[in-house]
């Protein structure tokens, strides 16, 4: 099957600091990649680089057969690559409806039709359409952030810590949403503090450690001796 998204020997960072080097992975349509590592391992830096918000210092990023590492963030959005950043970052003073419209400003599609499609996918938001986003619960804000990203009809969705600060119930809804998006053929990269549950909705994992990355299937990840708990990646790789 065609690889919709490929990263080859990527190096990235911020300021004078190189955070990650020689990162390689590839994904097919509808696959999910869990990006895991301890705090400070470079997860957010990787997401921001893939979205065009940080400079790609070396290597290549491919969307289908097109190199995109030199494209601006808006150009990547127009191609179908959408980032939901850590912390949700909704426009609290705007209504749910206006937040969604703001998310679709780069889309060439009819915005009214996109709103209908997004509300069909996130029916719980339809009843909140006139509510200011600042009055939503954390889980509702996270759903809004993902729904807003869907307004540009993405093919690649980058979810940085999508369940951070959510209750167990609301986190479960977010994971269910991720499963539904995969079934629609959307390719997803996600990170999360609950590594076990993040892996459970993913097809493979990119483990970041000491500035490098290793790609493992879920089975390989467990077999290599990583210790998972409900909060973080607390263990380290055992001997080869």
C-alpha positions, 0 to 999 in steps of 0.5 A: 500500500502507498505510504502517505507520509514519510520522514527520512533522517529528520533533524530538528530543534529550536534556537541553537539546540538540535533536539532530534536527529536521524528520525525515520518513519512511514505511514499508510492511510488510516495508520496511527503512530504513537510518539512516546518518550519522557518529558523533554524527549522532543515530542512537541518539537517533532510535531511542530516541525512536521507542521512547519512551525519549526525548521527542518534542519536536515532530512526530508518530509514526504506527503505522498510523492511530494517533498514538503519540508520547505513548505510553510504551515499554511501550505501544509494545511492546504495539502491536508496536514493539520496540527492540534497542539498541546493545550487545546488552544481554542478561542475562548471568546468565540462560540463553538461555531465561530471556532470551527469557521476559524479552523476552516479559513484555509479550506477551499471547500464550502464552509457551510458544507464542512460545518454540517460534516463536522457536526455530523461527526461530532454531534455533541458539539452541535448542541453547543454551537452558540456556546462560548468555547471558554465555558466548555469543559476540558473534554469538550474543548479538546473535541472542539480542537480536533473538530476545528482541525477537521474543517480543512479535511485533513489527511494527516492529523497531528495530535499533541497530548490530546488527552492531557488534563482530561477525566478518564471518561472524557479521555475515553471519548477522545480515544474513541474519536481517534479510532473513528478517524482512522476508520475514515482513512485519516493518518494520525500521529499522537502523543499522550501521557497515558502511554498504554492507552496511546499505544492501544489506538496506534499501529506502531510507536516511535520511541524517542530517547537521547535525541534519536527515534526507534520505530516499534510495533506495539508487540515489539514495544512491550517485548523490548522491556519498556515499563508502561504505567498510566501516567508516563513512560517511566521505564528504560530499555533493557539490554539487547 
